[in-house]
Amino acid sequence: MSFTLPDIILQTQVQSALLEDLGRRGDITSAATIPAQHTADLHIVARESGVLCGLALARLAFTTLDAQIQFHSDLADGDLIHAGSIIASVHGNARAILSAERTALNFLTHLSGIASITQRIQSSIAHTQAQLTCTRKTIPGLRDLQKYAVRVGGGRNHRMGLDDAILIKDNHIALAGGDLKQVLHQAKQAAGHLIPIEVEVDNLIQLEAVLSEGIDLVLLDNMDTATLKTAVEMCQGKAKTEASGGITPARAVEVAETGVDFLALGYITHSAKYLDIGLDFLSPTAP
């Protein structure tokens, strides 16, 4: 399945990133050192193995600065790459290419890093029924892109924003007066039949109370493995289960094997390591 985002959505992100990097006066180093009409050829090359993501953003970074730049790739987001893989070739004005270089690489390395760790964790739990999901712990302004990278890596998205679903946490219950039954009644009235409702619990007593009210999805927060197993058994035939709270890649398999339906890991967006990708310049040419 393709998860490609259209250019009209990506363009705003690229323009913002370029403006941030170019500042008020543009790339003064390239302007001072490279003749205006010189052209250059380069390859975007993987330095390590992973899952490619962000190719369209890299292309737009170059072509936004100079529409005459030629960007070619035989790959697509979601493809596996290895050290030495040529991701794309770029030809055009040398100044423009250098000016867009860092922006293009920032998108590629960051999003490929997210897609890669997502794929690695999802593959490690493939023998279970659990599906890996991300959270709202994203970089402000980059949520759409980061969650796109999660999908490219084989994971699922949790809420894109606060308007996607009702997720009742302990603070909501406390600030609403502490009456769980009343809070759930109000939530169901507000949600109607289209908006899903999920409730967070951090112990089995809370879980029992929530299940008695008829909820479709329960967020099991910061539970140890033994408690998770018991919670999953209690939810059988009553509600779907989602484990969350401090789950690291090293613990993902252990949690998935408890039988939970979903694993929510903020790690895959807020702590993913950049995938090592670089540019190999060929000789610039004079006009």
URSUL-V627811 format. One record per run of one state. SS is the DSSP state (h for helix, s for strand, l for the rest). FROM is the first residue (numbers start at 1). TO is the last residue. Records with the same first field share a line. If there is no record, write none. Layout:
# URSUL-V627811
SS->FROM-TO + FROM-TO
This chain:
# URSUL-V627811
l->1-6 + 23-27 + 34-38 + 47-49 + 52-54 + 66-69 + 73-79 + 82-85 + 125-130 + 134-142 + 153-155 + 157-165 + 169-169 + 176-179 + 192-196 + 202-203 + 212-216 + 222-224 + 236-239 + 245-248 + 257-261 + 265-266 + 271-276 + 282-284 + 286-287
h->7-22 + 28-33 + 55-65 + 94-124 + 143-152 + 170-175 + 180-191 + 204-211 + 225-235 + 249-256 + 267-270
s->39-46 + 50-51 + 70-72 + 80-81 + 86-93 + 131-133 + 156-156 + 166-168 + 197-201 + 217-221 + 240-244 + 262-264 + 277-281 + 285-285
